[in-house]
Amino acid sequence: MRTVGELIMIVPVIMNLKGNLEMNLSARLGTTANMGELDDPKRRRKIILGNLALLQVQATVVACVAAGAVMFLSLFVPNPPSPPPSENAANSTMHLAVRATRPLPINTGLPKSGLVE
């Protein structure tokens, strides 16, 4: 499996972008509706298509800027080291790590926190 660190940095930006741009679109359309500019069908079609085109342009520009920023930042972030390839992957055996045992805690009878009664 391949690790893509840059993708983790750009996903929240793109997800947040969609909500912000759609709220701007709804605010613009709400303002034009309250001003009465959507009453004429020809003008309504022109305003709605213009706003949707503007939304697409804004999303494309901001996504390109976010991708450029991630590419610039990836120049300074070191890549994680890849594991060495195994010599014989088909016949390799799994090595189990032995964990050191911890000593059991000594019960003194006193509470660990709070007032001692």
N, C-alpha and C positions, 0 to 999 in steps of 0.2 A: 504494500500500500504506500502511496506517495503522500507526503505532507505538504499542504499548501497553506503557509502562514499568512500570505497576503490576503487570501480570501476571507479569513477571519476578521481582518481589519476593515474590509470594505462592505461586508454584509450589513452591519447596523446602519451604515451611512445610507445605503440604497433602500433599506426598509423604512427608515425615517423620512427619506426623501419623498416617497409615494404619498404618505399622509400629509406632509406639508404642502406639496403641490396641489393635491386635490382640495385641501381647505382653501387655498388661494383661488382656485377655480370656482368653488362654490360661493366664496365671498364676492367675486366679480360678477357672477351670474345673479346673485341675490341683489346686488346693488343695481344692476341694469333692470331687473324685474321691478324693483321698487320705484325706479325713476320712470317706468312705463315705456322703456325702449324695446321691450319684447312683445309689444302688442301687434305690430305689423309682422306678418309671417315671413316676408322676404328679408326684412331687417333682422328678425329673430334667427333665421337660418345663418345669415352672415355673421352675427355676433357669436352664436354657439360654435360654428365651425372655426372661426378665428380664435376663440378661446381654447378650443381643443388642440388646434395646431400650435398655439403658444405653449400649452401644457407639454406637448411632445418635445418641442424644442428645449424647454427648460429642463425636462427630465434627461434628455440626451446630453446637454451641456454639463449639468451637474454630475452625471454619471461619469463623463469623460474626465472632469476635474478630479473627482474622487479616485478614479483609476490612476490618473497621473500622480496624485499625491501618494497613493500606496506604492506605486512603482518607485518613486523618489525615496520614500521611507525604507523600502526594502533594500536599498543600497547600503544602508547603515545597520540593518539588523542582520546579525550573522545567521547563517543556515545551521540547523541542528546537525550534528554528526550522524552519518548513516551507519547502521550496524555493519560489521565486516561480513562478507559472504562466507557461508560455511563451505568447508572443503567437500563434504559428501552429504548433501542435504537429504538424499534418499535413505541412507543408512545411519543417520545421526541419531543419537540417543539423547533423551532429555536429561539434563543435569538438574537435580533438585538442590536448592540452596538450603543449608542447615541453619536454622535460626537459633540464636543463643537464648537460653531460658532465663527468665527474670526471676529473681528471688521473690517469694511471697511477701506481701506487706505484713509488718508486725502490728498486731492489734493491741494497742495500749489501753483501750477502754475509754479513752477520752474522745470527745467529739472533735472533728477536724475544724469546725467553725462554730461560731455562736458562743454563748456564755456557758461556762462549766457549772453544772449544778452541784 
